[in-house]
Amino acid sequence: MVRSRKKSKGRERKAKKEEAVRTAVYNEWRALARGEVIDGNGRIVADVKCNHGFETVIPEDLNHPVCGFLSSYYNKMGWFEALFKHETTICTDSNREMTIDIMISIGTNLIMYKKLRTNEDIKHVCDIAMIITVLDHFNGVSIGSTICSREVTPKLRNLSYEGIERKRDVLKVFYKRNTCSCLGNMYSESRRTFRKLGHCNHCQKVSERALLDVCSQCMVTQYCSRECQVAAWHRHKNKCVDDCKDK
């Protein structure tokens, strides 16, 4: 009996701790969606007044599918893993649209606050942009087939480019989906400042995206020359075949 009571109390303590973590994570992303940036002491250090054209009401129920997905992502789960974990609940039309609206608000508010000055700032918002891109183009079948589609894969590839220049592609995702003008000047400046860059899948040379050739089968992988494409084929062919099957 004593051991049973100890186990019961242990489970209660664990449940309370998990609930506290869920509540803290929920409060974090809800504040960002509302345009509030909170410091470590719980004080609001920035407050974006614009709702960017979205009237979405954030659910108060932590068990709501949208809350579950966002809390998983903000509890240090990668965007890719979070999408697959919550695929069956998040991809219904109403939940998907709500998630997209909330994440556009979060990303836009982060951009306005952080200004995307560092690669770390860009990476965080870039991950949100990838989630929006996948959900926005969801094909009604599965997350996996959506990610592998010829429409979505190039967009994710451009967002995945490791460099400050991807700021232009990240800003585009949010600017094009907002009805307000909050990001107008920043997006225009990024178009003047940053080029559309990509890298060769063989020699890794960085070039203007328009100068890179794309594999004619998978329509995703880029090369700077025919020679690089031929040299890389032995590594690329299996992935290329798999990508084409998915498409």
Residue, then its C-alpha position, 0 to 999 in steps of 0.5 A: m500500500v505504501r509503495s502504491r501511494k508513492k507511485s500514485k504521488g509520483r504520477e501526480r507530480k509528473a502530470k503536474k510538471e507536464e501540465a506546467v510545461r504545456t501551459a508555459v509553451y502555450n502562453e509563449w506562442r499565444a503571446l507571439a501570435r498576439g504580437e506580444v514579446i515577453d522577457g524572462n520576467g514575464r514583462i511585455v517588451a514589445d507589442v505589435k498592434c496590427n493583427h495583419g488582417f487575421e481575426t482568428v480566435i486562439p483556442e483556450d483549450l490546450n487539448h485543441p488539435v491546433c494548440g497541440f501542434l503549436s505546443s509540440y513545435y514550440n516545445k523544441m520539436g522540429w517543424f518536420e516532426a511536428l507536422f507528421k506527429h499531428e498530421t491526422t488532426i491538423c490537416t482538416d480544413s478548419n484546423r489547417e486554416m487556423t494553424i496557417d493564420i496563427m503561424i503567419s501572425i507569429g512569423t510576421n510579429l517575429i520579423m517586425y520585432k527581430k528584423l531578421r538581423t542574424n541567421e538564427d533569427i532567420k532560421h526560426v522564422c524560416d521554419i515557420a515559413m516551411i510549415i505555412t508552405v506545406l499546409d497552404h499547399f496540402n494536397g489532401v492525401s498526406i504531409g509526405s506527398t505534399i512535401c515531395s510534390r513538385e510545387v512544394t519541394p522547390k519552395l522548401r529548397n529555396l527556404s533551406y538555403e543556408g545564407i543571409e540571402r534567404k531572408r528575401d524568400v522568407l519575407k516573401v512567404f509572409y508579405k504575400r499572405n498579409t493584407c496589411s502593409c507592415l512588411g512592405n518596406m522590409y520586403s522591398e528592401s530585401r528585393r533590392t539588397f539580396r539576390k536569389l541564390g542557390h548552390c550546386n548539389h555537387c561542387q557546392k558552388v553558390s550561384e544566381r538561382a537563374l544560372l543553375d540547372v535543375c535535374s529534369q527528372c525530379m525538378v528539384t536538385q540544382y547543378c552549376s553545369r552539365e559536368c557537375q550533374v554527371a559527376a553527381w549522378h551516382r549519388h543522386k540517382n536513388k534519391c531522384v527515383d524516389d522523389c519521382k515516385d512520390k510525385 
